[in-house]
Amino acid sequence: MIKKSPHIKNYHGIPTLFVEEKPFLALSGEVHNSSASDLNYMIERVWPNIEKLSLNTLVVPIYWEMIESAEGIYDFSHVQAIIQQARKHKMKLILLWFGLWKNALSTYVPEWMKKNRDDYPFVQNKSFEQLYSITPLCKKAVEKDAQAFGKLMAFIKKIDEEDQTVIMVQVENEVGVLGTDFDYSESAILLYEENVPKEVARFASKSGTWSEVFGIEAKEYFMAYYYAAAIEKITLEGIKQYEIPYFVNAWLEKFPYQAGNYPTGGPISRLVSFWRTLAPSISACVPDIYVPNFADICEEYLKDQSFIMIPETRQDVDTVSNLFYAVGKYHILGFAPFGIEDLIPNEFNMDSNILSSLAIDASAFDCRGTAPLLQKAYELLAGLSPLLFELQGSNQVNAFLKKNEGDRGVVISADEINIKITFQAFAKENPRSPGIVIQKNAH
């Protein structure tokens, strides 16, 4: 008898991921963007390294250009090999669909689509230059993506429904468009000047043109509408074939906080409610967090939805602090440092100039010293997770974290006693005083 497929349901009042009909915390790591394209690299470099980190899940991209290199002809042998590798290593998989958009670009679409600019036009900036990103207004492109995604999920259900190696899927990656606040193509401008669609008017409790309804944010809401509508169509095709959790991730807003400086139209925190309205088939909009104010970002994303996970985050020792806090405080479904295969070589090998140009703190990728701490943390949390699941939703689990240098400590109220925790100064190579207090027997 086939067990119910991976799903999210309330458990003691908290949304919880169930895999093989049991609560599951995805203690994960995400491989580099192109790692999964080379099966030998996975065998020689990735799997041996992550086996030393006590992961139970690996986050792995699946590339549209590899499964449909010729239009309408699908080859899933590579996908099957990745799943077989995961099974061999007793690992679950969260798949990232690199379809129309990856980090706001159309890098991973098939070559036959890249070359056909007439049928699959790119976004244009104010100077009418084409950016390397297919516009979400292109219905034909979205339909092709949805078709390919549906074929992928049908194949995964066929070979994996019983084993449940694949437990969740991220639809696209950090959608939106960089380098412009709007698609200035003629077709987009004409649509922008029309009244907003009925579902948008209901959301805003106001009708009129985009600028009349949303004012100075109108162009960003316009782009968000088309990206969210595209994601909904693609996701629905996946659900039709295999009903497991699907989510969408976000590249966060960054200084100077102008649309186009981060992906315009993506599911940033202040647009989560809008996105959830237009893409209800998505289980959650979740943040990729590299910034220092981890807890603040989690709080922002929980304002308009009941749960989150962290599919992509820092490599440094601070990520271990964030892990404990996120599990104990926010009951996250999963957690995944990026470039997980880097942690065992223990070398800082990211280009600081590139990181600076992206306004990313280079220290986020300084993985020196992280591996043994993360391994121990995952090992501890794997052992604790049954207890954490049973006590979630009560006041018997409390997490703490030194969020900045000025924090002196916390006082936790537990039943009839108060627990005083004092933070001490630690060297930079140590986590920032994270922990979880569990009161096992409450009165």
N, C-alpha and C positions, 0 to 999 in steps of 0.2 A: 504494500500500500504506500503510495507516494505521500510524504508529509506535506503539510501546508508550506507553500513557498515563503521565502523571507518576507517579513512584513513588519509594520510598526503598529503597535497597539498600546493602550494604557495599561500599565501594570502598577498597582498601588497608586493609581492616580497620575502616573508620570509616563509620557510617551516613551516607549522602549522598543528597540529593535529585537525581533525574534528570528532566530535562525535554527532550523531543525526543531522548531516549536519550543525553543528555550531562549530566555533572555541572553543577549549577546552584546558585549562591549568590544568594538573593533579597535584593538591596540595595533595601530597600523604604521606604515611608512609609505610615502609616495616615491616612486622611482623618477629619475630624470625624464624629461619629455620624450627623448628618442630611445631610451633604454630598451623598451619592450619591442622595438622594431627588429632587434637582432637576437634571435633565440640563443645563439652561442654566447653572446654577452650576458644574457640572463643566467645561463647555466654556469659560466665561468666566473662572473663578477658579482651578480646580484644575489642569487640564492645562497651561495656560501657565506656572504657577509650578513645577510639579514637573519640567517639561522642563529647567529650569535647574539641577537638582540631581543629574543623572546616575543617577537611579533606573533599575532595570530591572523593577521590580514595584511595583504599588500595592495596598494593602490596603483593601478596599471592603466596606461592609455591604450585605446584601440583606435586605429587610424583608418579613416574612410578611404584614403588613397590606396591603402593596401588591400582592402576587401572588395573594391570595385574599380580596379585599374582600367578596365574596359567597361564602358557604359552598359548597364543592365546585366553584366556578368559578374557573379559574386563568388569569391573564394574565401572560405572561412578556416582554411587549414592552419593559418597562423594563430587565429583566435583559439582554435582547438588545442594547439600545442601549448599555448600559455596556460590554459585551464589544466591541461595534463601535468604541466610542470608544477603548478600550485598544488594539485592533489598529491603529487609525489612528495612534496615538502610539507604536507598536512597544513596548508595555508588557505584561508578564504581570500576572495578577491573583491575589491571594489573597482569597477571599470569606469574609465573616463572616456566618453565619446568625443574624440577629436574630429568633429564633422565640419560644418560650415565655419565655425569660429573657434579659435584657440588663442587666448590672450588678445582678443579683439581683432585678430588677423585670420585670413582664410588660407593658412599655410598648408593644412592637411587635406584640402579638398582634392579630388582626383584631377589629374592633368587635363583630361578632356573638358572639365568644367573651367579650369583656370584659363584655358586658351580661348574659350568661347565667351568673350566679353559682351556680345550682343544679347545672348540669351540669359547670361548671368552677370549683370552689370555690378561694378564696384561702387562703393560710396564715393561721393565727390565732396571736396572741401569748398571753402568760399571762393577759391581761385579756380574752381571747376577741375581741379586735378583729381585723378582717380587714386584713391588709397587702396592698399592691398587688403581689402575687406569687402566681401560680397554684401550688398545691401540687404537688410532684412525685408525690404519692400518687394523683393523679387520672389513672387509666389512659386515660380517654377523651381528655383533653387531650394526653397524650403520643402517643397513636395518631393524633390529628389533626395534630400537629406532624410526626410521622414520615411521614405520608401526603403532606403538603405538601412536605416536604424531599425525599422520593423523587421527586415530580413535578418539582421544581426540578432535581435532578441528572440526571434522564432528559432534560430539555430541554437542559441544558448539554452532555451527551454528544452529543446529536443535532446541535447546531450548532457544537460546539467540539472534538470529539475529535481531529480532524485538525490543527487550528491550535494546540491546547494553550495557549490564552490563560489559562484558569483552571488553576492548578497545584496549589492546595491549598484546603481549606475548613476554617474554624473552626466547630465545632458549638456554637451559642449563644454567650454572652459573659459571662464571670465569673459562673457559676451559683452558686446558694446563695440564702439569704434573709437580709436585714438586719433588725435591730431585734428579733430573738428568737433564742434558741439552739435552738428546736424548734418544730414545728408542733403547737400545743396543741388542735387540733381533736379531737373525740371519736374519729373513725376512726383518727387517728394514735396517740392514747394507747392505744387497744385493741391496735393492732399492736405498739406499743412494749412492752407487757406480755407479749407472746408470746415464744416462743423464737426466736432469730435464724435466718434461712434457712440451709439446708445449706451453701451456698457461703461464707457469712460464718463459719460454724462451722469450716469447713476452713481459711479464711484465719487465723483466730485460734487454731486448734488447741484450741478449747474450745467447748462447747455450753452452752446456758442462755438466759435472757432477755438483752435488750440490756444492762441494768445489771449482770447477773452476768458477762457476757463482757467488757464494756469499762469498767466502773466509772464514774468521774466524766466520762469522755469519751463515754459511751454515747449521749447525745442527738445529739451531733455525728456520730458514726458512723452512727446511724440515718438522719439526713438525708442523709449522704454516700451511703449505700446507695441511697436512692431517686433522688437526682440522677444518680448514676453509671448506675443501671439505665435511667433515662430516656434519658440520652445514648447508651447502648449501643443501645437500640432505634431511636432516631432515626438514628444513624450507620449501623447495619446496613441501614436502608432506603436510605440514600444509596449505600452500597457496592454494594448489589444493582443499582442503576441505573448507577453510574459508579464504577469502582474507581480512585480517586486518594487521596492522603493526606488524612486528617481528623485534626484535633487539637482539644484543649479548653484554654482559658486560665484563669488564676486571678488573682483579686484577693487579694493577699498578706495574711497576718495583720498586724495592726497593734496598737499599744499601745491599750488595756491587755490585748491578747491574749485577749479573751473572745469566744467564738462569738456571732455576732449583731452584734458590732462590726465584723466582716468577714463576708462571706457564709457563713453556716452551711452546711456540707456541700459546699463547693466543693473543688477539687483543690489545696488548699494543700500545701506541701512534705511535711509529716509524714503526709499522707493519700494521697500519690502511689501508693504500693504498693497500698493498698486500692482506689483508683480503677482502677489498671491491671488488677487482678484482676477487677473487676466490669465494666469497659468495655474488654475486650481489643481491640476493633475500632478504638479510638483509637490513632493512631500515637504520640502523646506528650501528656503534660500539661505545659503551658508557662507560665512566669510573665510577667505584666505588671510591669515593673520601673520604679518611679519613685523608690525609696529610694536613698540614697547607696552602700550596701554591695552594689553590683552583683555583684561576684565571689562573695560569700558566697551570694547567692540562686542563682546558677548552680550552685554546688557542691551546694547543698541539693537542687536539682531533678535533679541527675545521680546521686544516690545510688541511686535505684531505677529508672533508665531509662538508655538508652545515648546519647541525644542530646536536644537542646533547640533551640528557636528563640526569638526575642524578638519577639512579634507587636505589642507596644505598649510604648513606653518614653519617656523624657524628651525634651524639646526643647532643652535647654541645651547648652553646649559640652561638658559632661562626657559627653554621649551619644556624641560622636566618640571619646573615650578608650575608653569601654566597647565600642564597635563593634570597634576594632582588637583589643582583648584577647579579646573573645568569638570572633572569627573565628580568631585565631591559637591560642588556648588551648583553646577548647571545640568548634571546628569546627561552629558553629551553622549551621542550615539557612537562616536568614533573620533580618533585623533591621529594625525599623520604628519610628521616632519617631512619636508620635501628633500629630495635627493638622498633618500635613506641609505643608498649604497655607499655614500661618502663617509658615513660615520665610522666604519671600521678602519679604513686607511688613516683616519684621524688627521686629515690634512685640510687646510683652508685653501681651496683652489678656485674660488669664484673671482671673476674679474671685478675689482673694486670700482673701476671707472664705469663699467656697465651698470653696476648697482647704484652708483651715485646718480647716473643719468635717469634712472628709474625712481629716484628718491627713496631708495631702500637702504636702510642702515646696514653697512657691510658686516657688522657684528652678528647680524641675524644668521649669517652663513659661516660663522666661525665654529666649526663642529668639533674643534679640539677638546677632548675631555667629555664629550656628550655621551658616547657609546656606553661606557660602563654604568653611568647614571640612568640612562634611558632603559637599558636592559634590566637593571634592578627594579626600576619603577614599574615596568611592564610585568615583570615577574610578581611583584607585590600585588598589583592591581588585578592580575589574573586570579590570584588566590583569594583576594578580597571581594571580587565582583559578585559572587553568589550572595554574600552578606549585604553588600551595598544594594543589590536589587531588592532584597527582602525588606530593607529598612527605608528605601527611597519613598519620599512622600511624607515621612515622619520628621520629627525634629531631632532624631537620634544621630543624624549624620551632619557634620559641620566641617566646612573646608576653610582654610585660612591661607593667606599669601601676603608677603611683604611687597606691596605694589610700588612703593617708591622709597627713596632713601630716608624720607622723613617719618615713615611708619615706625612706631616704637613697639607695637604689639597689638593684640586683640584680647577681648574677654568674651568667652563663649558661655552662654547660659544653657546648662544641661540639667534638666529635671530640677532637683533641689539644690544644685551647686553651681557655682561659677568657675570656669576654668580660665586662668590667666596665662596667656602665652606671650613671652617677651622676645622680640626679635633682636638678634645680635648681629654685629657687622661680620660679614664673611668675605673672603677673597672672591674676586670676579669669577674664578673658575668653579665656584660652588653655586647651587641653586639658591633662589631668594626665599629662604625660609617657608617652603610650602608644606602643607600637611592636611590630613583628614582626621578629625576626632569622631570616633564612633562610640555611642553609648548603647551598649548591647542590651542591657536590661533596664528598661524604663519603668517607673512606677506610675 
